[in-house]
Amino acid sequence: MSFELRRMKPEDVKAVAELDRISFSLPWPERSFHFEVTSNPASRCWVVESGGQIVGVIVAWLLVDEVHIATIATHPDFRRQGIAQALLTHVLRSGAEEGAVSSFLEVRASNFAAQAMYRKFGYEESGRRQRYYKDNDEDAILMTLENLAINDF
């Protein structure tokens, strides 16, 4: 199966919001994705498409010299095929090219698969936000990647 990684476009927002809805218990509203792709100068939005279907998405913010991973999702039918890793690699490499020197994110304490992927990239646990997720009061693990360099990816 072939995959295409490309910039998110406004016409992708509906499909991206649906992907987010089936991926998370606290999905972003469609209007948030629309804002990110059309109005937020800090936003870096990418999708992976396969057979005309959006199967992966990442939204990251370039904030001064940091890449904040705002959200990343892969369609449940396409998980464990390297899509999230490809998205994260692309965003981190692009961020480093734009001058970023570190990256950070929040991840559910129970999402061990995501935490393992982030660790493969060099992220380390750097803190915890107590009761961050409002659907079940679950903690968020803060993860940070220091010394971001283009050649790392």
C-alpha positions as CSV (number, residue, x, y, z in Angstrom):
1,M,0.0,0.0,0.0
2,S,1.4,3.4,-0.9
3,F,1.3,6.4,1.4
4,E,1.7,10.1,0.6
5,L,2.8,12.6,3.2
6,R,1.7,16.2,2.4
7,R,0.7,19.5,3.9
8,M,-2.8,19.6,5.2
9,K,-5.2,21.8,3.2
10,P,-8.5,23.4,4.3
11,E,-10.4,20.8,2.3
12,D,-8.8,18.1,4.4
13,V,-10.2,19.5,7.7
14,K,-13.5,17.5,7.7
15,A,-11.7,14.2,7.2
16,V,-8.9,15.1,9.7
17,A,-11.5,16.0,12.3
18,E,-13.2,12.6,11.7
19,L,-9.9,10.8,12.1
20,D,-9.3,12.7,15.4
21,R,-12.8,11.8,16.6
22,I,-12.2,8.1,16.1
23,S,-8.8,8.2,17.6
24,F,-9.3,10.2,20.8
25,S,-11.9,10.4,23.6
26,L,-11.3,14.2,23.6
27,P,-11.1,15.1,19.9
28,W,-10.4,18.6,18.7
29,P,-13.4,20.4,17.1
30,E,-13.4,20.8,13.4
31,R,-13.0,24.6,13.8
32,S,-9.7,24.1,15.6
33,F,-8.2,22.2,12.7
34,H,-9.5,24.8,10.4
35,F,-7.8,27.5,12.4
36,E,-4.5,25.6,12.5
37,V,-4.4,25.1,8.7
38,T,-5.6,28.6,7.7
39,S,-4.8,31.1,10.5
40,N,-2.1,30.0,12.9
41,P,1.4,31.1,11.7
42,A,3.1,28.9,14.2
43,S,1.2,25.8,13.0
44,R,2.8,23.0,10.9
45,C,0.0,20.6,9.7
46,W,0.7,17.5,7.7
47,V,-1.4,14.5,6.7
48,V,-0.7,11.0,5.3
49,E,-3.0,9.9,2.6
50,S,-3.5,6.4,1.2
51,G,-5.9,5.6,-1.6
52,G,-7.6,9.0,-1.3
53,Q,-8.2,8.5,2.4
54,I,-6.4,10.5,5.1
55,V,-4.9,7.9,7.4
56,G,-2.6,10.0,9.5
57,V,-2.3,13.6,10.8
58,I,0.1,15.7,12.8
59,V,-0.3,19.3,14.1
60,A,2.8,20.9,15.5
61,W,3.6,24.4,16.6
62,L,6.9,26.0,16.0
63,L,7.3,28.3,19.0
64,V,10.5,30.3,18.9
65,D,13.0,27.4,18.9
66,E,10.8,24.6,20.1
67,V,8.5,22.2,18.2
68,H,5.4,21.4,20.3
69,I,3.6,18.3,19.0
70,A,0.0,19.4,19.5
71,T,-1.7,16.2,18.1
72,I,-0.8,13.2,16.1
73,A,-3.1,10.4,15.1
74,T,-3.2,7.4,12.8
75,H,-6.4,5.7,11.6
76,P,-7.0,2.5,13.7
77,D,-7.0,0.4,10.5
78,F,-3.5,1.7,9.6
79,R,-1.7,1.6,12.9
80,R,1.7,-0.1,13.3
81,Q,2.7,0.7,9.7
82,G,5.1,3.5,10.5
83,I,2.7,6.4,9.7
84,A,3.1,8.2,13.0
85,Q,6.8,7.7,12.9
86,A,7.0,9.2,9.4
87,L,4.9,12.2,10.4
88,L,7.0,12.8,13.6
89,T,10.2,12.4,11.7
90,H,9.1,14.9,9.1
91,V,7.9,17.5,11.6
92,L,11.1,17.2,13.7
93,R,13.4,17.4,10.7
94,S,11.4,20.4,9.3
95,G,11.4,22.1,12.7
96,A,15.2,21.7,13.0
97,E,15.6,23.2,9.5
98,E,13.6,26.2,10.8
99,G,15.8,26.6,13.8
100,A,14.2,24.5,16.5
101,V,16.5,23.0,19.1
102,S,14.0,21.0,21.2
103,S,10.6,19.5,21.1
104,F,7.9,18.7,23.7
105,L,4.5,17.1,24.0
106,E,2.0,15.7,26.4
107,V,0.8,12.1,26.2
108,R,-1.7,10.2,28.3
109,A,-0.1,8.3,31.2
110,S,-1.8,5.1,29.9
111,N,-0.7,5.5,26.3
112,F,2.3,3.2,26.6
113,A,2.6,2.6,22.8
114,A,2.9,6.3,22.1
115,Q,5.4,6.8,24.9
116,A,7.5,4.0,23.5
117,M,7.5,5.5,20.1
118,Y,8.5,8.9,21.5
119,R,11.3,7.3,23.5
120,K,12.7,5.8,20.2
121,F,13.0,9.4,19.0
122,G,14.9,10.4,22.1
123,Y,12.1,12.0,24.1
124,E,12.4,11.7,27.9
125,E,9.8,12.2,30.6
126,S,10.2,15.7,31.9
127,G,7.1,16.2,34.1
128,R,3.5,15.4,34.7
129,R,0.3,17.4,34.5
130,Q,-2.1,16.1,37.1
131,R,-5.6,15.3,36.0
132,Y,-4.9,16.9,32.6
133,Y,-7.4,14.9,30.5
134,K,-10.9,16.0,31.5
135,D,-12.8,12.9,30.3
136,N,-11.3,10.7,33.0
137,D,-8.9,13.0,35.0
138,E,-5.9,11.0,33.7
139,D,-2.5,12.6,34.1
140,A,-0.5,13.8,31.1
141,I,3.2,12.8,30.9
142,L,5.3,15.7,29.6
143,M,8.0,14.5,27.3
144,T,10.9,16.6,26.0
145,L,13.5,16.0,23.3
146,E,16.6,18.2,23.8
147,N,19.3,19.0,21.3
148,L,17.1,18.6,18.2
149,A,19.4,18.3,15.1
150,I,18.5,17.7,11.5
151,N,20.9,14.8,11.2
152,D,19.1,12.9,14.0
153,F,16.4,11.9,11.6
